[in-house]
Amino acid sequence: MDIIKIINENRIDLHLKAKTKDEALWELAQLLENDGALASKEEFIKDVYLREEAGPTGLENHIAIPHGKSAAVLKTSLAIGRTKNEIDWETLDGKPVHCIILFAVRLVDQTTTHVKLLSQVAGALADEDTVNFLLTEKDPTKIINLFDQRQSA
């Protein structure tokens, strides 16, 4: 599955108001629900927290990639959010998070598609220039194009 097929401008908010992990997840889930990717934001959030119990989803460099495999997901999707507020998150480097990439995965996609998407995003985030771009870019279209170009490379 191509990343470009599971993200659009309606699922990107570069001005999240969130000050906590919970608030960030709810804001991003709202984007997904508004765009028709979720049947139930509440059920999806429960599944995201179940996954969080299995281990931290905070990476390094102020990025987190929480994900939920859920019957509430109608379309496997990504939502991306960024906040100026420092959000406490369990991260590999102990630093707060500013950018969250939330994966919403249909149960039918939970094996191969989920793993492929995670590896594509994790691969992109291994590049320092990509991380800096995610933390500073103001145009959602350019963020989508970045993932598209990295996938095509």
C-alpha positions as CSV (number, residue, x, y, z in Angstrom):
1,M,0.0,0.0,0.0
2,D,1.3,3.4,-1.0
3,I,1.6,6.1,1.8
4,I,0.2,8.6,-0.7
5,K,-3.1,6.6,-0.8
6,I,-3.6,6.8,3.0
7,I,-2.9,10.4,3.7
8,N,-4.3,13.7,2.5
9,E,-4.4,17.3,3.6
10,N,-7.5,16.7,5.7
11,R,-5.5,14.4,7.9
12,I,-2.7,16.8,8.6
13,D,-2.8,19.5,11.3
14,L,0.4,21.5,11.8
15,H,-1.1,23.6,14.6
16,L,-2.4,21.1,17.1
17,K,-3.5,22.7,20.4
18,A,-2.7,19.6,22.4
19,K,-0.6,19.9,25.5
20,T,-0.8,16.2,26.4
21,K,-0.4,12.8,24.7
22,D,-4.1,12.2,25.2
23,E,-5.2,15.5,23.7
24,A,-2.9,14.9,20.7
25,L,-4.3,11.5,20.0
26,W,-7.9,12.8,20.3
27,E,-7.2,15.7,17.9
28,L,-5.6,13.4,15.3
29,A,-8.4,10.8,15.7
30,Q,-10.9,13.6,15.1
31,L,-9.2,14.4,11.8
32,L,-9.5,10.8,10.8
33,E,-13.1,10.6,11.9
34,N,-14.0,13.8,10.1
35,D,-12.4,12.5,6.9
36,G,-14.4,9.2,7.0
37,A,-11.5,6.9,8.1
38,L,-13.0,6.0,11.5
39,A,-16.4,4.6,12.5
40,S,-15.8,5.4,16.2
41,K,-13.1,7.7,17.5
42,E,-13.6,6.4,21.0
43,E,-13.2,2.8,20.1
44,F,-10.1,3.6,18.0
45,I,-8.5,5.5,20.8
46,K,-9.0,2.6,23.2
47,D,-7.1,0.4,20.7
48,V,-4.3,2.9,20.3
49,Y,-3.9,2.8,24.1
50,L,-3.9,-1.0,24.1
51,R,-0.9,-0.8,21.6
52,E,0.8,1.8,23.8
53,E,0.8,-0.6,26.7
54,A,2.9,-3.0,24.6
55,G,5.8,-0.5,24.3
56,P,6.6,3.1,23.6
57,T,5.8,4.6,20.3
58,G,8.0,7.7,20.8
59,L,11.1,7.7,18.7
60,E,13.9,10.3,18.8
61,N,14.0,13.9,17.7
62,H,10.6,14.9,18.9
63,I,8.6,12.3,16.8
64,A,6.1,9.7,17.9
65,I,4.4,7.1,15.8
66,P,1.4,5.8,17.7
67,H,-0.8,3.2,16.0
68,G,-4.0,1.4,16.5
69,K,-5.2,-1.7,14.7
70,S,-9.0,-1.5,15.2
71,A,-12.4,-2.6,14.0
72,A,-13.3,1.1,14.2
73,V,-11.0,1.9,11.3
74,L,-12.9,2.0,8.0
75,K,-9.9,2.9,5.8
76,T,-6.2,2.4,6.8
77,S,-4.9,5.9,7.1
78,L,-2.3,8.2,8.5
79,A,-2.8,11.4,10.4
80,I,0.0,13.8,11.1
81,G,0.0,16.5,13.7
82,R,2.5,19.0,15.0
83,T,2.3,21.2,18.1
84,K,4.5,24.0,19.5
85,N,3.8,22.6,23.0
86,E,6.2,20.0,24.4
87,I,4.3,16.8,24.8
88,D,5.5,14.3,27.4
89,W,5.7,10.9,25.6
90,E,7.7,7.8,26.2
91,T,10.6,8.4,23.7
92,L,13.8,6.6,23.0
93,D,15.8,9.8,23.7
94,G,13.7,11.0,26.6
95,K,12.9,14.2,24.8
96,P,9.3,15.6,24.4
97,V,7.3,15.2,21.2
98,H,6.3,17.9,18.8
99,C,5.2,15.8,15.8
100,I,2.9,12.8,15.9
101,I,2.2,10.4,13.0
102,L,-0.8,8.4,13.9
103,F,-1.5,5.1,12.1
104,A,-5.1,3.9,11.9
105,V,-5.0,0.3,10.6
106,R,-8.0,-1.8,9.6
107,L,-7.9,-5.3,11.1
108,V,-7.7,-6.8,7.6
109,D,-4.5,-4.8,7.0
110,Q,-2.9,-5.6,10.4
111,T,-0.2,-7.9,9.1
112,T,1.6,-7.1,5.9
113,T,0.2,-3.6,5.2
114,H,0.8,-2.4,8.7
115,V,4.4,-3.6,8.8
116,K,5.1,-2.2,5.4
117,L,3.7,1.2,6.3
118,L,5.6,1.3,9.6
119,S,8.8,0.4,7.9
120,Q,8.3,3.1,5.2
121,V,7.7,5.8,7.7
122,A,10.5,4.6,10.1
123,G,12.8,4.6,7.1
124,A,11.9,8.1,6.2
125,L,12.4,9.2,9.8
126,A,15.9,7.7,9.9
127,D,16.9,10.7,7.7
128,E,17.8,13.8,9.7
129,D,16.7,16.1,6.9
130,T,13.3,14.4,6.7
131,V,12.8,14.9,10.5
132,N,13.8,18.5,10.3
133,F,11.4,19.0,7.4
134,L,8.5,17.4,9.4
135,L,9.3,19.7,12.4
136,T,9.3,22.9,10.4
137,E,7.4,22.7,7.1
138,K,4.2,24.8,7.0
139,D,2.6,23.3,3.9
140,P,0.8,20.0,4.4
141,T,1.0,19.3,0.6
142,K,4.8,19.4,0.8
143,I,4.8,16.9,3.7
144,I,2.7,14.5,1.6
145,N,5.1,15.0,-1.3
146,L,8.0,14.3,0.9
147,F,6.7,10.9,1.8
148,D,5.7,10.2,-1.8
149,Q,9.2,11.1,-3.1
150,R,10.9,9.0,-0.4
151,Q,8.7,6.0,-1.3
152,S,9.4,6.4,-5.0
153,A,13.2,6.6,-4.4
